[in-house]
Amino acid sequence: MIDLTILKELISRNKHFSKTIHEKLFKSSFNILKVIFCKKYF
């Protein structure tokens, strides 16, 4: 587990970095949600 304070510090230092991290997190969480949804309803 990543320490959130460290992550926030990194994000505040580097906006491009934060953008890519957010995109990756969003995509991975979205994929997980899709998998859960498909398993639940199909």
CHARMM internal coordinates of N, CA and C (Angstrom, degrees):
IC EDIT
DIST 1 N 1 CA 1.4701
DIST 1 CA 1 C 1.5300
ANGL 1 N 1 CA 1 C 109.72
DIST 1 C 2 N 1.3269
ANGL 1 CA 1 C 2 N 115.53
DIHE 1 N 1 CA 1 C 2 N 132.10
DIST 2 N 2 CA 1.4600
ANGL 1 C 2 N 2 CA 120.42
DIHE 1 CA 1 C 2 N 2 CA -179.58
DIST 2 CA 2 C 1.5283
ANGL 2 N 2 CA 2 C 109.53
DIHE 1 C 2 N 2 CA 2 C -84.44
DIST 2 C 3 N 1.3117
ANGL 2 CA 2 C 3 N 116.35
DIHE 2 N 2 CA 2 C 3 N 135.66
DIST 3 N 3 CA 1.4575
ANGL 2 C 3 N 3 CA 121.16
DIHE 2 CA 2 C 3 N 3 CA 176.13
DIST 3 CA 3 C 1.5278
ANGL 3 N 3 CA 3 C 108.89
DIHE 2 C 3 N 3 CA 3 C -67.67
DIST 3 C 4 N 1.3132
ANGL 3 CA 3 C 4 N 116.11
DIHE 3 N 3 CA 3 C 4 N 124.17
DIST 4 N 4 CA 1.4653
ANGL 3 C 4 N 4 CA 120.99
DIHE 3 CA 3 C 4 N 4 CA -174.62
DIST 4 CA 4 C 1.5273
ANGL 4 N 4 CA 4 C 112.94
DIHE 3 C 4 N 4 CA 4 C -65.65
DIST 4 C 5 N 1.3160
ANGL 4 CA 4 C 5 N 117.37
DIHE 4 N 4 CA 4 C 5 N -33.39
DIST 5 N 5 CA 1.4682
ANGL 4 C 5 N 5 CA 119.38
DIHE 4 CA 4 C 5 N 5 CA 179.37
DIST 5 CA 5 C 1.5235
ANGL 5 N 5 CA 5 C 111.31
DIHE 4 C 5 N 5 CA 5 C -65.20
DIST 5 C 6 N 1.3366
ANGL 5 CA 5 C 6 N 115.89
DIHE 5 N 5 CA 5 C 6 N -39.18
DIST 6 N 6 CA 1.4696
ANGL 5 C 6 N 6 CA 120.71
DIHE 5 CA 5 C 6 N 6 CA 176.88
DIST 6 CA 6 C 1.5252
ANGL 6 N 6 CA 6 C 109.80
DIHE 5 C 6 N 6 CA 6 C -65.52
DIST 6 C 7 N 1.3166
ANGL 6 CA 6 C 7 N 115.37
DIHE 6 N 6 CA 6 C 7 N -43.34
DIST 7 N 7 CA 1.4588
ANGL 6 C 7 N 7 CA 120.45
DIHE 6 CA 6 C 7 N 7 CA 179.30
DIST 7 CA 7 C 1.5299
ANGL 7 N 7 CA 7 C 111.29
DIHE 6 C 7 N 7 CA 7 C -61.43
DIST 7 C 8 N 1.3274
ANGL 7 CA 7 C 8 N 116.50
DIHE 7 N 7 CA 7 C 8 N -44.72
DIST 8 N 8 CA 1.4692
ANGL 7 C 8 N 8 CA 120.79
DIHE 7 CA 7 C 8 N 8 CA 178.15
DIST 8 CA 8 C 1.5226
ANGL 8 N 8 CA 8 C 111.76
DIHE 7 C 8 N 8 CA 8 C -62.34
DIST 8 C 9 N 1.3140
ANGL 8 CA 8 C 9 N 115.97
DIHE 8 N 8 CA 8 C 9 N -39.18
DIST 9 N 9 CA 1.4666
ANGL 8 C 9 N 9 CA 121.19
DIHE 8 CA 8 C 9 N 9 CA 177.20
DIST 9 CA 9 C 1.5259
ANGL 9 N 9 CA 9 C 110.41
DIHE 8 C 9 N 9 CA 9 C -61.44
DIST 9 C 10 N 1.3192
ANGL 9 CA 9 C 10 N 116.84
DIHE 9 N 9 CA 9 C 10 N -46.82
DIST 10 N 10 CA 1.4640
ANGL 9 C 10 N 10 CA 121.45
DIHE 9 CA 9 C 10 N 10 CA 177.86
DIST 10 CA 10 C 1.5244
ANGL 10 N 10 CA 10 C 111.31
DIHE 9 C 10 N 10 CA 10 C -61.11
DIST 10 C 11 N 1.3195
ANGL 10 CA 10 C 11 N 115.51
DIHE 10 N 10 CA 10 C 11 N -42.64
DIST 11 N 11 CA 1.4588
ANGL 10 C 11 N 11 CA 120.60
DIHE 10 CA 10 C 11 N 11 CA -179.47
DIST 11 CA 11 C 1.5250
ANGL 11 N 11 CA 11 C 111.17
DIHE 10 C 11 N 11 CA 11 C -63.57
DIST 11 C 12 N 1.3079
ANGL 11 CA 11 C 12 N 116.71
DIHE 11 N 11 CA 11 C 12 N -43.79
DIST 12 N 12 CA 1.4640
ANGL 11 C 12 N 12 CA 119.88
DIHE 11 CA 11 C 12 N 12 CA -179.52
DIST 12 CA 12 C 1.5291
ANGL 12 N 12 CA 12 C 111.59
DIHE 11 C 12 N 12 CA 12 C -66.18
DIST 12 C 13 N 1.3360
ANGL 12 CA 12 C 13 N 116.58
DIHE 12 N 12 CA 12 C 13 N -29.83
DIST 13 N 13 CA 1.4624
ANGL 12 C 13 N 13 CA 120.19
DIHE 12 CA 12 C 13 N 13 CA 178.73
DIST 13 CA 13 C 1.5173
ANGL 13 N 13 CA 13 C 112.59
DIHE 12 C 13 N 13 CA 13 C -76.39
DIST 13 C 14 N 1.3111
ANGL 13 CA 13 C 14 N 116.65
DIHE 13 N 13 CA 13 C 14 N -32.17
DIST 14 N 14 CA 1.4613
ANGL 13 C 14 N 14 CA 119.08
DIHE 13 CA 13 C 14 N 14 CA -171.96
DIST 14 CA 14 C 1.5265
ANGL 14 N 14 CA 14 C 110.15
DIHE 13 C 14 N 14 CA 14 C -137.94
DIST 14 C 15 N 1.3143
ANGL 14 CA 14 C 15 N 116.09
DIHE 14 N 14 CA 14 C 15 N 100.60
DIST 15 N 15 CA 1.4584
ANGL 14 C 15 N 15 CA 121.01
DIHE 14 CA 14 C 15 N 15 CA -176.03
DIST 15 CA 15 C 1.5320
ANGL 15 N 15 CA 15 C 112.50
DIHE 14 C 15 N 15 CA 15 C -67.60
DIST 15 C 16 N 1.3102
ANGL 15 CA 15 C 16 N 116.61
DIHE 15 N 15 CA 15 C 16 N -36.84
DIST 16 N 16 CA 1.4681
ANGL 15 C 16 N 16 CA 119.75
DIHE 15 CA 15 C 16 N 16 CA 178.12
DIST 16 CA 16 C 1.5213
ANGL 16 N 16 CA 16 C 109.99
DIHE 15 C 16 N 16 CA 16 C -64.23
DIST 16 C 17 N 1.3178
ANGL 16 CA 16 C 17 N 115.68
DIHE 16 N 16 CA 16 C 17 N -43.43
DIST 17 N 17 CA 1.4591
ANGL 16 C 17 N 17 CA 121.74
DIHE 16 CA 16 C 17 N 17 CA 176.57
DIST 17 CA 17 C 1.5276
ANGL 17 N 17 CA 17 C 110.30
DIHE 16 C 17 N 17 CA 17 C -57.30
DIST 17 C 18 N 1.3113
ANGL 17 CA 17 C 18 N 116.52
DIHE 17 N 17 CA 17 C 18 N -46.87
DIST 18 N 18 CA 1.4678
ANGL 17 C 18 N 18 CA 120.42
DIHE 17 CA 17 C 18 N 18 CA -178.76
DIST 18 CA 18 C 1.5232
ANGL 18 N 18 CA 18 C 111.00
DIHE 17 C 18 N 18 CA 18 C -63.07
DIST 18 C 19 N 1.3277
ANGL 18 CA 18 C 19 N 116.30
DIHE 18 N 18 CA 18 C 19 N -37.15
DIST 19 N 19 CA 1.4586
ANGL 18 C 19 N 19 CA 119.86
DIHE 18 CA 18 C 19 N 19 CA 179.17
DIST 19 CA 19 C 1.5266
ANGL 19 N 19 CA 19 C 111.05
DIHE 18 C 19 N 19 CA 19 C -62.81
DIST 19 C 20 N 1.3151
ANGL 19 CA 19 C 20 N 116.94
DIHE 19 N 19 CA 19 C 20 N -47.02
DIST 20 N 20 CA 1.4615
ANGL 19 C 20 N 20 CA 119.88
DIHE 19 CA 19 C 20 N 20 CA -179.94
DIST 20 CA 20 C 1.5246
ANGL 20 N 20 CA 20 C 111.28
DIHE 19 C 20 N 20 CA 20 C -65.87
DIST 20 C 21 N 1.3225
ANGL 20 CA 20 C 21 N 116.70
DIHE 20 N 20 CA 20 C 21 N -39.94
DIST 21 N 21 CA 1.4689
ANGL 20 C 21 N 21 CA 120.61
DIHE 20 CA 20 C 21 N 21 CA 177.91
DIST 21 CA 21 C 1.5224
ANGL 21 N 21 CA 21 C 110.32
DIHE 20 C 21 N 21 CA 21 C -61.88
DIST 21 C 22 N 1.3284
ANGL 21 CA 21 C 22 N 116.23
DIHE 21 N 21 CA 21 C 22 N -45.51
DIST 22 N 22 CA 1.4627
ANGL 21 C 22 N 22 CA 119.49
DIHE 21 CA 21 C 22 N 22 CA 179.82
DIST 22 CA 22 C 1.5171
ANGL 22 N 22 CA 22 C 111.68
DIHE 21 C 22 N 22 CA 22 C -62.45
DIST 22 C 23 N 1.3291
ANGL 22 CA 22 C 23 N 116.36
DIHE 22 N 22 CA 22 C 23 N -40.99
DIST 23 N 23 CA 1.4667
ANGL 22 C 23 N 23 CA 119.73
DIHE 22 CA 22 C 23 N 23 CA 178.18
DIST 23 CA 23 C 1.5277
ANGL 23 N 23 CA 23 C 111.15
DIHE 22 C 23 N 23 CA 23 C -63.02
DIST 23 C 24 N 1.3266
ANGL 23 CA 23 C 24 N 116.36
DIHE 23 N 23 CA 23 C 24 N -44.04
DIST 24 N 24 CA 1.4627
ANGL 23 C 24 N 24 CA 120.13
DIHE 23 CA 23 C 24 N 24 CA 179.50
DIST 24 CA 24 C 1.5211
ANGL 24 N 24 CA 24 C 111.21
DIHE 23 C 24 N 24 CA 24 C -63.93
DIST 24 C 25 N 1.3292
ANGL 24 CA 24 C 25 N 115.88
DIHE 24 N 24 CA 24 C 25 N -44.89
DIST 25 N 25 CA 1.4641
ANGL 24 C 25 N 25 CA 119.90
DIHE 24 CA 24 C 25 N 25 CA 179.41
DIST 25 CA 25 C 1.5199
ANGL 25 N 25 CA 25 C 110.61
DIHE 24 C 25 N 25 CA 25 C -63.03
DIST 25 C 26 N 1.3325
ANGL 25 CA 25 C 26 N 115.80
DIHE 25 N 25 CA 25 C 26 N -43.10
DIST 26 N 26 CA 1.4559
ANGL 25 C 26 N 26 CA 120.02
DIHE 25 CA 25 C 26 N 26 CA -179.61
DIST 26 CA 26 C 1.5289
ANGL 26 N 26 CA 26 C 110.74
DIHE 25 C 26 N 26 CA 26 C -62.99
DIST 26 C 27 N 1.3181
ANGL 26 CA 26 C 27 N 116.43
DIHE 26 N 26 CA 26 C 27 N -46.48
DIST 27 N 27 CA 1.4673
ANGL 26 C 27 N 27 CA 120.43
DIHE 26 CA 26 C 27 N 27 CA -179.44
DIST 27 CA 27 C 1.5193
ANGL 27 N 27 CA 27 C 111.36
DIHE 26 C 27 N 27 CA 27 C -63.20
DIST 27 C 28 N 1.3072
ANGL 27 CA 27 C 28 N 117.34
DIHE 27 N 27 CA 27 C 28 N -44.85
DIST 28 N 28 CA 1.4648
ANGL 27 C 28 N 28 CA 119.80
DIHE 27 CA 27 C 28 N 28 CA -178.40
DIST 28 CA 28 C 1.5213
ANGL 28 N 28 CA 28 C 111.20
DIHE 27 C 28 N 28 CA 28 C -66.56
DIST 28 C 29 N 1.3399
ANGL 28 CA 28 C 29 N 117.11
DIHE 28 N 28 CA 28 C 29 N -42.24
DIST 29 N 29 CA 1.4631
ANGL 28 C 29 N 29 CA 119.33
DIHE 28 CA 28 C 29 N 29 CA 178.80
DIST 29 CA 29 C 1.5243
ANGL 29 N 29 CA 29 C 111.02
DIHE 28 C 29 N 29 CA 29 C -67.46
DIST 29 C 30 N 1.3268
ANGL 29 CA 29 C 30 N 116.65
DIHE 29 N 29 CA 29 C 30 N -36.29
DIST 30 N 30 CA 1.4562
ANGL 29 C 30 N 30 CA 121.00
DIHE 29 CA 29 C 30 N 30 CA 177.17
DIST 30 CA 30 C 1.5261
ANGL 30 N 30 CA 30 C 110.58
DIHE 29 C 30 N 30 CA 30 C -63.32
DIST 30 C 31 N 1.3335
ANGL 30 CA 30 C 31 N 116.47
DIHE 30 N 30 CA 30 C 31 N -43.54
DIST 31 N 31 CA 1.4710
ANGL 30 C 31 N 31 CA 120.91
DIHE 30 CA 30 C 31 N 31 CA 177.72
DIST 31 CA 31 C 1.5128
ANGL 31 N 31 CA 31 C 111.62
DIHE 30 C 31 N 31 CA 31 C -62.24
DIST 31 C 32 N 1.3182
ANGL 31 CA 31 C 32 N 116.83
DIHE 31 N 31 CA 31 C 32 N -41.58
DIST 32 N 32 CA 1.4662
ANGL 31 C 32 N 32 CA 121.20
DIHE 31 CA 31 C 32 N 32 CA 177.98
DIST 32 CA 32 C 1.5263
ANGL 32 N 32 CA 32 C 110.05
DIHE 31 C 32 N 32 CA 32 C -62.04
DIST 32 C 33 N 1.3179
ANGL 32 CA 32 C 33 N 115.91
DIHE 32 N 32 CA 32 C 33 N -43.41
DIST 33 N 33 CA 1.4670
ANGL 32 C 33 N 33 CA 120.35
DIHE 32 CA 32 C 33 N 33 CA 178.75
DIST 33 CA 33 C 1.5309
ANGL 33 N 33 CA 33 C 111.24
DIHE 32 C 33 N 33 CA 33 C -62.88
DIST 33 C 34 N 1.3205
ANGL 33 CA 33 C 34 N 116.10
DIHE 33 N 33 CA 33 C 34 N -40.79
DIST 34 N 34 CA 1.4692
ANGL 33 C 34 N 34 CA 119.96
DIHE 33 CA 33 C 34 N 34 CA 177.41
DIST 34 CA 34 C 1.5241
ANGL 34 N 34 CA 34 C 111.12
DIHE 33 C 34 N 34 CA 34 C -60.44
DIST 34 C 35 N 1.3320
ANGL 34 CA 34 C 35 N 115.84
DIHE 34 N 34 CA 34 C 35 N -45.84
DIST 35 N 35 CA 1.4651
ANGL 34 C 35 N 35 CA 120.81
DIHE 34 CA 34 C 35 N 35 CA 179.93
DIST 35 CA 35 C 1.5272
ANGL 35 N 35 CA 35 C 110.36
DIHE 34 C 35 N 35 CA 35 C -60.53
DIST 35 C 36 N 1.3261
ANGL 35 CA 35 C 36 N 116.22
DIHE 35 N 35 CA 35 C 36 N -46.88
DIST 36 N 36 CA 1.4731
ANGL 35 C 36 N 36 CA 120.58
DIHE 35 CA 35 C 36 N 36 CA 179.73
DIST 36 CA 36 C 1.5265
ANGL 36 N 36 CA 36 C 110.26
DIHE 35 C 36 N 36 CA 36 C -61.56
DIST 36 C 37 N 1.3142
ANGL 36 CA 36 C 37 N 115.72
DIHE 36 N 36 CA 36 C 37 N -44.76
DIST 37 N 37 CA 1.4623
ANGL 36 C 37 N 37 CA 121.22
DIHE 36 CA 36 C 37 N 37 CA 179.84
DIST 37 CA 37 C 1.5294
ANGL 37 N 37 CA 37 C 110.97
DIHE 36 C 37 N 37 CA 37 C -59.92
DIST 37 C 38 N 1.3243
ANGL 37 CA 37 C 38 N 115.79
DIHE 37 N 37 CA 37 C 38 N -47.02
DIST 38 N 38 CA 1.4737
ANGL 37 C 38 N 38 CA 120.54
DIHE 37 CA 37 C 38 N 38 CA -179.11
DIST 38 CA 38 C 1.5191
ANGL 38 N 38 CA 38 C 111.46
DIHE 37 C 38 N 38 CA 38 C -63.69
DIST 38 C 39 N 1.3157
ANGL 38 CA 38 C 39 N 117.20
DIHE 38 N 38 CA 38 C 39 N -42.01
DIST 39 N 39 CA 1.4641
ANGL 38 C 39 N 39 CA 120.17
DIHE 38 CA 38 C 39 N 39 CA 179.77
DIST 39 CA 39 C 1.5289
ANGL 39 N 39 CA 39 C 111.02
DIHE 38 C 39 N 39 CA 39 C -66.59
DIST 39 C 40 N 1.3175
ANGL 39 CA 39 C 40 N 115.26
DIHE 39 N 39 CA 39 C 40 N -33.57
DIST 40 N 40 CA 1.4560
ANGL 39 C 40 N 40 CA 119.72
DIHE 39 CA 39 C 40 N 40 CA -176.60
DIST 40 CA 40 C 1.5283
ANGL 40 N 40 CA 40 C 111.78
DIHE 39 C 40 N 40 CA 40 C -75.37
DIST 40 C 41 N 1.3232
ANGL 40 CA 40 C 41 N 116.30
DIHE 40 N 40 CA 40 C 41 N -39.81
DIST 41 N 41 CA 1.4682
ANGL 40 C 41 N 41 CA 119.35
DIHE 40 CA 40 C 41 N 41 CA -169.09
DIST 41 CA 41 C 1.5168
ANGL 41 N 41 CA 41 C 115.51
DIHE 40 C 41 N 41 CA 41 C -110.68
DIST 41 C 42 N 1.3597
ANGL 41 CA 41 C 42 N 117.45
DIHE 41 N 41 CA 41 C 42 N -5.16
DIST 42 N 42 CA 1.4658
ANGL 41 C 42 N 42 CA 118.44
DIHE 41 CA 41 C 42 N 42 CA -178.30
DIST 42 CA 42 C 1.5190
ANGL 42 N 42 CA 42 C 112.28
DIHE 41 C 42 N 42 CA 42 C -126.96
END
COOR INIT
IC SEED 1 N 1 CA 1 C
IC BUILD
